[in-house]
């Protein structure tokens, strides 16, 4: 299942203006791909400057910055992110060529 997010206008502007180093941003969760940790309607808070560590919950973006997946980072290799996804449950290997951006989720509100 794919998660498609809509960014708030300020965050969208930051991503367009600074595609490699955007500032912190938030988005509203759509769908149930990360339930029960992140429910539909939750606001997910992300800090792209937060140090990435195995075990972090992250948002993985495609180049278009409109399509994203949420998962727990299990490992990273030269070509892939290895991610635990909640719904459906299981491990996923995301090719870095297709999912080049990984940002750490630092909180949520709902």
C-alpha positions as semicolon CSV with decimal commas, in nm:
position;residue;x (nm);y (nm);z (nm)
1;X;0,000;0,000;0,000
2;X;0,133;0,343;-0,091
3;X;0,103;0,651;0,121
4;X;0,037;0,973;-0,067
5;X;0,081;1,284;0,141
6;X;-0,014;1,646;0,099
7;X;0,234;1,888;0,250
8;X;0,135;2,214;0,411
9;X;0,213;2,506;0,175
10;X;0,512;2,626;0,380
11;X;0,666;2,280;0,388
12;X;0,604;2,228;0,018
13;X;0,780;2,556;-0,053
14;X;1,074;2,451;0,164
15;X;1,104;2,123;-0,022
16;X;1,093;2,296;-0,358
17;X;1,338;2,566;-0,251
18;X;1,581;2,328;-0,076
19;X;1,540;1,981;-0,227
20;X;1,854;1,839;-0,065
21;X;1,836;2,010;0,277
22;X;1,479;2,102;0,365
23;X;1,392;2,222;0,712
24;X;1,162;2,039;0,954
25;X;0,815;1,975;0,815
26;X;0,488;1,802;0,896
27;X;0,224;1,623;0,693
28;X;-0,114;1,470;0,756
29;X;-0,129;1,090;0,746
30;X;-0,351;0,947;0,474
31;X;-0,449;0,581;0,473
32;X;-0,363;0,300;0,712
33;X;-0,023;0,181;0,585
34;X;0,147;0,276;0,914
35;X;-0,140;0,190;1,152
36;X;-0,157;0,152;1,443
37;X;0,157;0,362;1,508
38;X;0,042;0,645;1,278
39;X;-0,332;0,666;1,219
40;X;-0,515;0,838;0,936
41;X;-0,551;1,206;1,024
42;X;-0,242;1,217;1,251
43;X;0,005;1,494;1,184
44;X;0,350;1,343;1,141
45;X;0,648;1,566;1,231
46;X;0,977;1,512;1,048
47;X;1,327;1,652;1,095
48;X;1,545;1,585;0,790
49;X;1,854;1,696;0,985
50;X;1,804;1,443;1,266
51;X;2,079;1,180;1,264
52;X;1,948;0,864;1,099
53;X;1,985;0,547;1,307
54;X;1,873;0,188;1,274
55;X;1,547;0,158;1,466
56;X;1,419;0,504;1,371
57;X;1,075;0,545;1,221
58;X;1,125;0,725;0,893
59;X;0,949;0,863;0,592
60;X;1,096;0,750;0,260
61;X;1,026;0,980;-0,035
62;X;1,029;0,919;-0,406
63;X;1,186;1,189;-0,624
64;X;0,848;1,355;-0,683
65;X;0,826;1,441;-0,308
66;X;0,455;1,353;-0,327
67;X;0,474;0,976;-0,276
68;X;0,612;0,843;0,050
69;X;0,625;0,534;0,267
70;X;0,660;0,513;0,641
71;X;0,854;0,237;0,808
72;X;1,107;0,146;1,074
73;X;1,462;0,144;0,941
74;X;1,613;-0,199;1,004
75;X;1,926;-0,163;0,789
76;X;2,069;0,036;0,501
77;X;2,295;-0,097;0,229
78;X;2,454;0,080;-0,063
79;X;2,149;0,023;-0,282
80;X;1,855;-0,030;-0,045
81;X;1,674;0,075;0,267
82;X;1,555;-0,230;0,463
83;X;1,231;-0,131;0,631
84;X;0,975;-0,291;0,863
85;X;0,628;-0,188;0,749
86;X;0,323;-0,221;0,973
87;X;0,035;-0,264;0,731
88;X;0,071;-0,506;0,572
89;X;0,326;-0,636;0,822
90;X;0,661;-0,736;0,686
91;X;1,006;-0,643;0,569
92;X;1,046;-0,437;0,255
93;X;1,359;-0,353;0,061
94;X;1,324;-0,006;-0,090
95;X;1,568;0,065;-0,372
96;X;1,750;0,390;-0,303
97;X;1,729;0,469;-0,674
98;X;1,347;0,483;-0,640
99;X;1,332;0,607;-0,278
100;X;1,637;0,836;-0,248
101;X;1,525;1,039;0,052
102;X;1,497;0,908;0,409
103;X;1,396;1,150;0,687
104;X;1,350;1,070;1,056
105;X;1,005;1,106;1,212
106;X;1,042;1,293;1,540
107;X;0,681;1,299;1,660
108;X;0,313;1,301;1,585
109;X;0,000;1,474;1,699
110;X;-0,350;1,375;1,631
